[in-house]
Every structure is written in structure tokens, then in C-alpha cells.
Amino acid sequence: MRHPLALWRGLASAVLATAVLAGCSPAPPVVKESTTAGAPPAQDGGRRRGSDGDGEGGEGARTVRALPADWPADVPVPPGQLQGSGGTAGARTVLLTVPGGADEVLAAAEVFYESNGFSKTGSGQLSKGPYTVVMVARNRDHSAAQTDLTISLEFLSR
């Protein structure tokens, strides 16, 4: 591996993001085609998390979910329901819900990135130029029909 520390950091970030971003929430927007930073943000028609109609946001409040504004345009995101995103200096994370089992979803995401010019460096680990992608897939709510796919993008040098 070229950058084992970067891969471990990316994996840790992906696992942490899955724990933070996953949870009960209204149905998120569906990303039917790959998404990049130039796309307009999708809107969720539900209430903000934690809102009961009288609290934060009130009735009809909308939560906007989108890729981080500085997500690189040359790094696509595979199809799925965007649950959330975030990041820190040099790394970004997105959480998608994708139909299928965890193994199937992870394999499909690897093929997606390989078809977009990334080289596989390990299970759920790919790289292209200054970018390293580390992915973690886990069945959502113990369901073989829905999977949370966490994609951690690290900028090795910019």
C-alpha cells in the first residue's frame, strides 16, 4: 500500500461517520445517478431531526442534504440515498443508503470507482491521483435489503 496511515485514518473516519450519520430520520433524497459537487443539493421533505413540530424548525421545516461544497468534481459518488456528509481538513465523508446486502453494495461501489479511473488497493480501498477512497458497508437495521455505505475521501496532496 502506498499510504497505509492514510488508509487507516480514512477507514476510521468512515466507521465514525457511519455511527454519527446513521440513525432514524425521514426518507432522504435519492441519488439516481452519480453525484458531484456541482450538482444542486437535494431537499428532504421531512422535519429536522429532533423536531416535533413545536421545537427546532417547527412544522414543515426542511433539511438540505448535499455533498460538501468542496467535494472534488472529478470524484463521483455512486447512486444511493444521501443520508449526510461532513468532513475535516483534507478529508470528506458521505453516507449513502443503497439497496442490497453489504457485500454486494461494497463490490458494486468498488466497480463503480474502478470504472471511473480509480485503482483498487485493498478491500473497499481505491486511489486515483491525489485521492484515496475508503468505503465501509454495513446492513442497515440488520436488513439484507438495505445497506449503509460510508465513503471517506482523503486528499493525499492538493
C-alpha positions in Angstrom: 0.0 0.0 0.0 1.2 3.5 -0.8 -0.1 5.3 2.2 -1.1 2.8 5.0 -1.6 5.5 7.6 -3.9 7.5 5.3 -5.9 4.4 4.6 -6.3 3.6 8.3 -7.2 7.2 9.0 -9.8 7.0 6.2 -11.2 3.8 7.4 -11.5 5.1 11.0 -13.2 8.2 9.6 -15.6 6.1 7.6 -16.6 4.0 10.6 -17.0 7.0 12.8 -19.1 8.8 10.1 -21.4 5.7 9.8 -22.0 5.8 13.5 -22.7 9.6 13.6 -24.6 9.9 10.4 -26.7 6.8 10.6 -29.9 6.7 12.6 -33.6 7.3 12.4 -34.6 10.1 10.1 -37.1 10.9 7.4 -36.6 9.4 4.0 -33.6 11.1 2.4 -33.3 12.2 -1.2 -32.4 9.6 -3.8 -29.3 9.9 -5.9 -30.2 8.0 -9.1 -27.0 8.9 -10.9 -23.6 9.6 -9.7 -23.3 13.0 -8.0 -20.5 15.5 -7.9 -20.1 18.8 -6.1 -21.5 20.8 -9.0 -25.0 19.3 -8.6 -27.7 21.3 -6.7 -28.4 20.0 -3.2 -31.3 17.6 -2.8 -34.0 18.5 -0.3 -35.7 16.3 2.2 -39.4 17.0 2.7 -39.3 15.9 6.4 -38.7 17.7 9.6 -35.3 18.4 11.0 -34.0 15.6 13.2 -35.3 16.1 16.7 -38.2 18.4 15.6 -41.7 17.5 17.0 -43.4 20.4 15.2 -43.1 22.7 18.1 -39.4 22.6 18.6 -36.5 23.3 16.3 -37.7 24.2 12.8 -41.4 23.7 13.5 -43.9 22.1 11.1 -42.7 21.7 7.6 -39.0 22.6 8.2 -36.7 21.2 5.5 -33.3 19.7 5.9 -31.0 20.2 2.9 -28.6 17.3 2.3 -25.8 17.7 -0.1 -22.2 16.8 -0.7 -19.7 19.0 1.0 -19.2 22.2 -1.1 -15.6 21.4 -1.7 -16.2 17.8 -2.8 -13.9 17.4 -5.9 -15.9 17.5 -9.2 -13.7 14.7 -10.6 -14.6 12.3 -7.8 -18.1 10.9 -8.4 -20.4 9.4 -5.8 -22.2 6.1 -6.6 -26.1 6.0 -6.7 -27.9 5.8 -3.4 -29.9 7.8 -0.9 -27.7 10.6 0.6 -28.0 10.4 4.4 -25.5 13.1 5.2 -22.0 14.3 4.7 -19.2 16.1 6.5 -15.5 16.5 6.7 -12.4 17.9 8.2 -9.2 19.4 6.7 -8.1 17.0 4.0 -10.9 14.5 4.3 -14.6 14.3 3.4 -17.2 11.6 4.2 -20.6 10.8 2.7 -23.2 8.3 3.9 -25.5 6.6 1.4 -28.2 4.1 1.8 -28.1 1.6 -1.1 -30.4 -1.3 -1.9 -28.9 -4.7 -1.4 -26.7 -6.6 1.0 -23.4 -5.1 2.4 -21.1 -7.4 0.4 -23.0 -6.8 -2.9 -23.1 -3.0 -2.3 -19.4 -2.7 -1.5 -18.4 -4.8 -4.5 -20.7 -2.6 -6.8 -19.1 0.6 -5.3 -15.6 -0.8 -6.0 -16.6 -1.5 -9.6 -18.1 2.0 -9.9 -14.9 3.7 -8.8 -12.7 1.4 -10.9 -14.8 2.3 -13.9 -14.1 6.0 -13.0 -10.3 5.6 -13.2 -9.6 4.6 -9.6 -7.2 1.7 -8.8 -8.2 -0.9 -6.1 -5.5 -1.0 -3.4 -7.4 -3.3 -0.9 -11.0 -4.3 0.1 -13.0 -1.1 -0.1 -9.9 1.0 -0.7 -9.1 2.8 -4.0 -6.9 5.6 -5.2 -6.6 8.0 -8.1 -4.1 10.8 -8.3 -4.2 12.8 -5.0 -7.4 10.9 -3.8 -7.8 7.9 -1.6 -11.3 6.4 -1.2 -12.1 4.1 1.8 -15.5 2.5 2.0 -17.4 0.6 4.7 -20.7 -1.1 4.1 -23.0 -2.5 6.7 -26.5 -3.8 6.5 -29.0 -1.2 7.7 -31.0 -2.2 10.8 -29.9 -5.8 10.3 -31.5 -5.9 6.9 -30.1 -7.7 3.9 -32.2 -5.5 1.7 -30.7 -2.0 2.7 -27.1 -1.1 3.3 -25.4 2.0 4.7 -22.3 2.8 2.5 -19.9 5.2 4.0 -17.4 6.7 1.6 -14.4 8.5 3.1 -12.4 10.6 0.7 -8.9 11.8 1.7 -6.9 14.3 -0.2 -3.3 13.0 -0.1 -1.9 16.2 -1.5 -3.7 19.1 -3.1 
